[in-house]
Amino acid sequence: MVINDQTTYLNYAPAADRNKQPIWQVLQAYLPSNQSVLEVASGSGQHALYFTQQNPQLRWQCTELSDARDALQINLNELSVSKFPPVKTLDVLNDYFVSEIKALASFDCLYTSNSLHIMSWDGCLAFMSLASQVLPEGGVCAIYGPFLYDDQPVQSNIDFSAWLKERNPESGVRDIKEVEKGFREEGFEFLADHAMPANNRLLIFKKSSN
Ligand SMILES: C[S@@+](CC[C@H](N)C(=O)[O-])C[C@H]1O[C@@H](n2cnc3c(N)ncnc32)[C@H](O)[C@@H]1O
């Protein structure tokens, strides 16, 4: 089965094919076998499919907004070699969907990529609150994407943020200090900040208290 063929994916994201391997190179150290992972904003499922191919012991729960859920489910049905649980609808700002996720089995890790700069800042805070509610002490939250650093300004990320805000004033590349503060207030420790290709980062937060 060819799973890198863009014609086989609904909502195919070229960036997800480019970044899946570098992300996995770093992420795998935080995901021992058998871990249970909740992914927020799974998109086309390209990461979920690739990561679970690399480690078939992972139990991976995909989620998406209601209007993208069906396409993601079709991709998983058509392309997965292992069994995924049914995709859950999740808008982090919707209490009903959040409570449905909380009622599922517990998770060891929460993962998301390229979503914090798309959702509103209220959405980002709701994502952090969700992380705090679904992860046990010691659980890990891994976030891939671009972030802004006062002391190391990256013009392409500043320009990208301005472009996002023109399309939707609620979107925008997030300031690392604000992200760290939000997680700290939800009981997380900032464990690691990995530099990734194309001026992206993989942030790792660890739940330190309930
Ligand atoms: C650029 S896509 C990233 C998709 C995928 N993770 C990837 O890396 O290709 C942004 C994602 O953010 C999701 N999103 C936006 N607002 C959201 C919200 N309030 N709750 C959950 N997901 C949201 C969208 O549904 C979309 O999947």
The ligand as a Tripos MOL2 file, in Angstrom:
@<TRIPOS>MOLECULE
LIG
   27    29     1     0     0
SMALL
NO_CHARGES

@<TRIPOS>ATOM
      1 C1         -3.1040   23.6100    9.5490 C.3       1 LIG1
      2 S1         -4.2410   22.3980   10.1240 S.3       1 LIG1
      3 C2         -3.1450   21.1980   10.8190 C.3       1 LIG1
      4 C3         -3.6300   19.7890   10.5790 C.3       1 LIG1
      5 C4         -2.6230   18.6770   10.9280 C.3       1 LIG1
      6 N1         -2.3850   18.6070   12.3450 N.3       1 LIG1
      7 C5         -1.3320   18.8640   10.1730 C.2       1 LIG1
      8 O1         -0.2870   19.1000   10.7990 O.co2     1 LIG1
      9 O2         -1.3660   18.7570    8.9360 O.co2     1 LIG1
     10 C6         -4.9680   23.2140   11.5240 C.3       1 LIG1
     11 C7         -5.9130   22.3480   12.3130 C.3       1 LIG1
     12 O3         -6.4370   23.0480   13.4360 O.3       1 LIG1
     13 C8         -7.7390   22.5480   13.6740 C.3       1 LIG1
     14 N2         -8.4920   23.4440   14.5730 N.ar      1 LIG1
     15 C9         -8.7630   24.7570   14.4060 C.ar      1 LIG1
     16 N3         -9.5180   25.2220   15.4250 N.ar      1 LIG1
     17 C10        -9.7030   24.1710   16.2760 C.ar      1 LIG1
     18 C11       -10.3940   24.0130   17.5170 C.ar      1 LIG1
     19 N4        -11.0550   25.0330   18.0890 N.pl3     1 LIG1
     20 N5        -10.3740   22.7930   18.1080 N.ar      1 LIG1
     21 C12        -9.7140   21.7590   17.5520 C.ar      1 LIG1
     22 N6         -9.0470   21.8460   16.3700 N.ar      1 LIG1
     23 C13        -9.0420   23.0390   15.7400 C.ar      1 LIG1
     24 C14        -8.3210   22.4130   12.2680 C.3       1 LIG1
     25 O4         -9.4200   21.5590   12.2160 O.3       1 LIG1
     26 C15        -7.1150   21.8590   11.5190 C.3       1 LIG1
     27 O5         -7.0830   20.4520   11.5360 O.3       1 LIG1
@<TRIPOS>BOND
     1     1     2 1
     2     2     3 1
     3     2    10 1
     4     3     4 1
     5     4     5 1
     6     5     6 1
     7     5     7 1
     8     7     8 2
     9     7     9 1
    10    10    11 1
    11    11    12 1
    12    11    26 1
    13    12    13 1
    14    13    14 1
    15    13    24 1
    16    14    15 ar
    17    14    23 ar
    18    15    16 ar
    19    16    17 ar
    20    17    18 ar
    21    17    23 ar
    22    18    19 1
    23    18    20 ar
    24    20    21 ar
    25    21    22 ar
    26    22    23 ar
    27    24    25 1
    28    24    26 1
    29    26    27 1
@<TRIPOS>SUBSTRUCTURE
     1 LIG1         1 GROUP 0 **** ****
